[in-house]
Amino acid sequence: MKPLQLTFSGFRSYIGQQYIDFRGHDLVGIIGDTGAGKSTILMAINFALYGTPTWDAPSPKVLIADGGEGTLVAILEFEARGRPWRVTRQLSRKTTGTFHKLESLDGGEVVHGRSVTQRVVDLVGMDNKTFLRSVLLPQGKFEQLLHASDGERAKILKGLLGLDILDTVAVRARQHRDALTPAIADLRACITALGDPRTTARTAAEDAKTISVELGQLRAAQTAVAGLLDEEKAAAEQHAALTKLRAVLSKAVQTDAAQRLRQLAALDREVTGEEHQLTARAEPLRVRREELLAELGDFRPGGSQAEALTTAVRQLSRLHERITNETQRRERHQTDVQALEALRAEAAAATAEVTRQEPLLTQAEGTLADHADVVDGLKDDLAKLRAALADARRLAEQRQELAATEQRLAAEATETAADLEKKQEAAADLDREVDAAEEELQGQRRANAAAHAGEGLAPGDACPVCEHPLPDGFTPPHAPDLKAAQRALAAAQRKAKKAGEAATEAVATHSKAQALADRATQDLTEQTTRAQVALDALTVQLGPFVLDSEDDVILAARLSALRQAAEEHAALAETAATLRKSKTEAAAKAKAVGDQVERDAAAVEREERDLGKLHAGIAELIKQVPQRYRPDDPTAAAVLARQESAGREQEELAGRWKSIDGIDDELKQLSVLREELVQRRAEHVTKPAKTASHAVLKLRATQVAIAATLSLPEAPDIDVTAEVNVHSEWAATVAAKSLDAITSADRQLIQLDQVRRRCAHQSAVIIAEAPTSGKPLEEALNDAIGRKAVAESTYQDATAKTVEYDNLVARLKIAQPHVDGLDALVKLLGDGKFVADVVHQRQQTLLGTATGLLRGMSLGRFAFGADFQVWDEHTCRLRDVKTLSGGETFQASLALALALVEHASSSSGGRAEALFLDEGFGTLDQTALVDALDALSTQASAGRLVVVISHMLAVAQHVTSLIRVTKSPVGSSLRWATEAELGALADAADAEGLHS
């Protein structure tokens, strides 16, 4: 991390906005009066990065300036990991107005809120506690890292030197291994489940070939036997049909219908003669009756005098009929009511069946929905794999673009390196001029010191240096003018500073170009890693494949699984449809029965209404019966009694018509005799003749059927309205034709029996020769078909699984070494020994670097031991840091801090490219101070920003850039010192002494 520019306001003693641009500066000094606000500048940097003070405080709000608007703002632009960033923090005493924001200035990332501090820790590579112990050393805490415990120091070193990445590597390696281990186990389980598909396929192919030969023999036998069975079946069917027709005809031909028809023809002639006799007897009686009716006039039957009685009899008859009808209808109505109740029970049963089928359909549809989720899951997995393939192709294309960019930026970095070398050579030449001017000034100072030391001495006096007598002729040397040498040195330093700034700018340009090139190389490496990780992830899921192939070729196995799942889904859908249809039919039945119940109920209601109307009509009819004959109780028995009473009265009236009745009786007797003859003809001639003719018709129908089968002539048909004697002759002809048909049928039956026996014998021979293994032919054939289907299915499955087996083996071969390597890495990083060894080695390297710096600052006296003790050349012993003086502690702490900056920069990609020192120089003498500042200058020359806070003017002499801090009643302020101010401060330091 290297600060670029800082803006802050409302911060402790700074009320107004302050701005510092660190770009173009390397070694910066900050001077000012005590309490002016020098340390506040470092507090602002710390707050901008971590949002907290540099000391333990109850709240960051203690940093808010008094007398201002109550709002603190700190904005720091800095460079980290080769990219520019800006962090903005605003803190207010109010409940609102506080926010935190981090953004990359080259675009692409913005972080808000509490996540800002964690992201800063990731970028800087250290938390706030480590930052304050190694990079920003607050006043009074300069030596904390030196005095830290072993555990605290190891933790600090891990963060500063980038070794905390090993913990991240261990976690990620473990996660990656744990994520891949189940996949490896699944691959092994799948391989074990598949067995040896090639051997299985070979065995199945041989079995299928053997079964095919056997199946061919069985099918040939089946075809031959089927032909014989068809022939035997046809003969059997013909035999059965002919036997049935012959039996029917044999039974029918035994009838005596023809003989009975001859007898009935004679009887018919006898009845006709008797009818003629009765007609002759009845004619004179009819003439006499007409004569008698004419004599009776209105008293004859049907006259006006007999109408009332006739009407009463008729009405009573109608009333009896209606009452009887009502009774019968009421009985039927009760039966209909009972039937309606039964129908309602049937409707309830149909509704219960619908209810029973509801959960079955719901379960089937639920299973169908679940399987639809499986199909959708397969589709989603397929879509994700397609997206992953697209991402892998996109990453490969981006890698090619980054490779071209990396080549271009590397060329630009080479050009800036050449320019930097030229400017550094020019700066070195000017530095040599400064060294010469400094040497001249030192010589002048020594001469000046000698002049002052020899002032007032004469020959023979003791030398103030060696205490020997001064020689004869000694004269005190003249004190030279130091200002000319000092001005020459200042001029040389200014030229060197400008050249150094040009070199620094070239360093910044080259650093930026190199950072861009390194970033491009890093991006290319990361992109290559991302592309490979994406490809490896796909390989673990899909096995080896060619990325340029079509998606359907790469995903063939997943597409096959999806098709299979879709087929299973279709089968489940068909089952659900069947249940749905069954439920629909049950519902339709329930509705139909329900509708029938409604119709029958309506009919029962209509019948009740009709019975009511009928009952009302009976009551009205009773009113119409003459009062004399009207029944007291409207029942059938009461009405019948009244009817019989009226009949008796009618019989009495009929007695008066005796003469007519006598004739009527005689005519009736004749009519009865005629009816008896008609009945006799019907019962003894027409009806028996019809029965006999019907029997002959049945005989003829049977004869016609068997004649059609045997191709014989049919018996003649008859007109059913013909006379009995015609039927008699026809019956004789039909009987003769039937006997002839029976004889022909017997001959045909013998021939059909011979065909059946021959077919049965040939079938038995064929089956015996076929390879049935003792089973029935159909069972043996079905068994062979099933065994062949099983063998072919086994062969196809094994063949299909061969590709899957090879794919699984290849995937396991690829993934297993990767998992083994991850497991080894997890074990190596998990026991802590490896990390401890690395920390120890880095610590020794750090102490070696710090020793070189410490020897330079202590003129070779001090060096670091292996456990952070200090070796003292004067005593030739290791000393605990607690025994060091203040100046010695400062030198050791500074050497250690500079070494940390050096190693943090080289090991973590430049995460600690700055050093901030607050005071700490007051314990050093002139020589130690110069050595310490020279060491800081070396760090600044390496491209790092070194900021030193001090109240000593001597510090101001040795920095290339100076910030002056002043305090006034309206708050503190800061600004860069001018060239003239730098010269004046240097003169003041010479005049006022070391600790001015």
Summary of the structure (lengths in Angstrom):
residues: 996
radius of gyration: 65.9
end to end distance: 33.8
largest distance: 224.2
contacts: 3025
relative contact order: 0.14
helix: 72%
strand: 9%
